[in-house]
């Protein structure tokens, strides 16, 4: 797949391709970094591009994607974490005190 085609994928499409192993996180990262290098001289959209860090993160993600059945967050979230989130939501205040002007 051409780098420009990779960058036109939605996140869902890219995740599905990574899951099917037709696209690796390293390839996707490299495509994004090449695009940034090509257009950032004109746009100046990034203050700092951390390409090496992105590559370091993508490499283990590639290994992880190859070794797992499904990287879907819904399948990896523990029931304990879900219960903790629900409990936290219950403890949120339903209304906030009104601020009086000085």
C-alpha positions as CSV (number, residue, x, y, z in Angstrom):
1,X,0.0,0.0,0.0
2,X,1.3,3.4,-0.9
3,X,2.1,5.8,2.0
4,X,-0.5,8.3,0.7
5,X,-3.2,5.6,0.7
6,X,-2.3,4.7,4.3
7,X,-2.8,8.3,5.5
8,X,-6.3,8.4,3.9
9,X,-7.6,5.5,6.1
10,X,-9.8,6.2,9.0
11,X,-8.6,5.1,12.4
12,X,-11.1,2.2,12.3
13,X,-9.9,1.1,8.9
14,X,-6.2,1.3,9.9
15,X,-6.9,-0.7,13.1
16,X,-8.7,-3.3,11.1
17,X,-5.8,-3.6,8.7
18,X,-3.3,-3.9,11.6
19,X,-5.5,-6.6,13.1
20,X,-5.6,-8.5,9.8
21,X,-1.8,-7.9,9.5
22,X,-2.1,-6.3,6.1
23,X,-0.6,-3.1,7.6
24,X,2.0,-2.7,10.4
25,X,2.2,0.1,12.9
26,X,5.7,0.7,11.7
27,X,4.6,1.3,8.1
28,X,1.8,3.6,9.3
29,X,4.2,5.6,11.5
30,X,6.8,5.9,8.7
31,X,4.1,7.1,6.3
32,X,3.0,9.7,8.7
33,X,6.5,10.9,9.4
34,X,7.2,11.1,5.7
35,X,4.1,13.2,5.2
36,X,5.1,15.5,8.1
37,X,8.6,16.0,6.6
38,X,7.1,16.8,3.2
39,X,4.5,19.4,4.3
40,X,5.7,20.8,7.6
41,X,8.3,23.1,5.9
42,X,5.3,25.0,4.4
43,X,2.7,24.6,7.1
44,X,4.9,24.8,10.2
45,X,2.2,22.8,12.0
46,X,4.6,21.0,14.5
47,X,6.9,22.6,17.0
48,X,8.7,19.3,17.6
49,X,8.5,16.1,15.6
50,X,9.6,13.1,17.7
51,X,10.2,10.7,14.9
52,X,12.6,8.4,16.8
53,X,10.2,8.1,19.7
54,X,7.3,7.3,17.4
55,X,9.4,4.6,15.8
56,X,10.3,3.2,19.2
57,X,6.6,3.0,20.1
58,X,5.6,1.5,16.8
59,X,8.0,-1.4,16.9
60,X,6.6,-3.1,20.0
61,X,3.1,-2.3,18.8
62,X,3.9,-4.3,15.6
63,X,5.2,-7.3,17.7
64,X,2.1,-7.0,20.0
65,X,-0.2,-6.9,17.0
66,X,1.3,-10.1,15.6
67,X,1.1,-12.0,18.9
68,X,-2.4,-11.2,20.0
69,X,-5.7,-12.4,18.8
70,X,-7.4,-9.0,18.9
71,X,-6.0,-5.6,20.1
72,X,-9.6,-4.4,20.6
73,X,-9.8,-2.3,23.8
74,X,-13.2,-3.8,24.6
75,X,-11.6,-7.3,24.9
76,X,-8.6,-6.1,26.9
77,X,-10.4,-3.9,29.5
78,X,-10.7,-5.8,32.8
79,X,-14.0,-5.9,34.6
80,X,-12.3,-4.4,37.6
81,X,-11.4,-1.3,35.5
82,X,-14.9,-1.0,34.2
83,X,-16.4,-1.3,37.7
84,X,-14.0,1.4,38.9
85,X,-15.1,3.7,36.2
86,X,-18.7,3.1,36.9
87,X,-18.1,3.8,40.6
88,X,-16.3,7.0,39.8
89,X,-19.2,8.2,37.7
90,X,-21.6,7.6,40.5
91,X,-19.6,9.8,42.9
92,X,-19.6,12.8,40.6
93,X,-21.6,15.7,41.9
94,X,-24.9,16.1,40.1
95,X,-24.8,19.9,40.6
96,X,-22.1,22.4,41.3
97,X,-22.4,25.2,43.8
98,X,-23.2,28.6,42.3
99,X,-20.4,31.1,42.4
100,X,-21.4,34.4,43.9
101,X,-19.8,37.6,42.4
102,X,-17.5,39.6,44.7
